[in-house]
Amino acid sequence: MGIEEYDDRQLRCPKMGDYVPFKYCRTCGKPFCHMIVNCWAVKVDIGNFLAENYEAETIHESMKKPAGRVKNIIELTEKYRTS
C-alpha cells in the first residue's frame, strides 16, 4: 500500500466543515491530522495504512490532541513578555 493510495477519497471533515480529500488529512498535521483514525476508520484500513507508512513513535505523537487556540495564544503571549 502506497502513502498516496487513498488521496482522492473524500469525507466531511469536522474541523473544516466541508468535504476534504484524504491527502489533506495525511498532510495537515505533524505529519497527519490527529483525528485521522476517528474520521477514516470506516472508509479505509487506517490502522494498517499508518503502520505501513509511519514509525510507531510518529503515530503516537501525531495522535495527541493539539493544545487549544486560546492556550496557544496565552503561551505565546507569556513567552514574548519574558523575552
C-alpha positions as CSV (number, residue, x, y, z in Angstrom):
1,M,0.0,0.0,0.0
2,G,1.5,3.3,-1.0
3,I,1.2,6.5,1.0
4,E,-0.9,8.2,-1.8
5,E,-3.3,5.2,-2.3
6,Y,-6.3,6.9,-0.7
7,D,-5.5,10.5,-1.6
8,D,-8.5,11.0,-3.9
9,R,-11.1,9.7,-1.4
10,Q,-13.2,12.3,0.4
11,L,-15.2,12.7,3.5
12,R,-16.7,15.5,5.6
13,C,-14.1,17.0,7.9
14,P,-15.5,18.0,11.4
15,K,-12.7,20.6,11.7
16,M,-13.1,22.2,8.3
17,G,-16.8,21.8,8.0
18,D,-16.7,20.6,4.4
19,Y,-15.5,17.7,2.3
20,V,-11.8,17.2,2.1
21,P,-9.6,14.5,0.4
22,F,-7.6,12.0,2.4
23,K,-4.4,13.7,1.2
24,Y,-5.4,16.8,3.3
25,C,-5.8,14.6,6.4
26,R,-2.5,12.9,6.0
27,T,-0.6,16.2,5.4
28,C,-2.3,18.8,7.7
29,G,-0.7,17.8,11.0
30,K,2.5,16.6,12.4
31,P,2.7,14.8,10.0
32,F,-1.0,13.9,9.8
33,C,-4.2,15.1,11.5
34,H,-4.7,13.8,15.0
35,M,-8.3,12.9,14.1
36,I,-7.4,10.7,11.1
37,V,-8.3,7.4,12.8
38,N,-11.7,8.7,14.0
39,C,-12.6,10.1,10.6
40,W,-11.3,7.4,8.3
41,A,-11.7,4.1,10.2
42,V,-15.0,3.3,8.5
43,K,-13.7,4.1,5.0
44,V,-10.2,2.7,4.9
45,D,-7.9,0.3,6.9
46,I,-6.4,3.3,8.6
47,G,-4.5,1.3,11.2
48,N,-2.7,-0.7,8.5
49,F,-2.1,2.4,6.5
50,L,-0.5,4.2,9.4
51,A,1.6,1.2,10.4
52,E,3.0,0.8,6.9
53,N,3.8,4.4,6.3
54,Y,4.9,5.9,9.7
55,E,7.1,4.9,12.6
56,A,5.2,3.9,15.9
57,E,6.6,6.9,17.7
58,T,5.5,9.3,15.0
59,I,2.0,7.8,15.1
60,H,1.8,8.1,18.9
61,E,3.0,11.8,18.8
62,S,0.6,12.7,15.9
63,M,-2.4,11.2,17.7
64,K,-2.1,13.6,20.6
65,K,-4.8,16.3,20.6
66,P,-3.2,19.7,20.0
67,A,-3.5,22.5,22.5
68,G,-6.5,24.8,22.0
69,R,-6.2,28.1,20.3
70,V,-6.7,30.1,23.5
71,K,-4.0,28.1,25.3
72,N,-1.6,28.7,22.4
73,I,-2.2,32.4,22.4
74,I,-1.7,32.6,26.2
75,E,1.6,30.6,25.9
76,L,2.9,32.8,23.1
77,T,2.0,36.0,24.9
78,E,3.8,34.8,28.0
79,K,6.8,33.8,26.0
80,Y,7.2,37.1,24.3
81,R,6.6,39.1,27.6
82,T,9.5,37.4,29.2
83,S,11.8,37.8,26.1
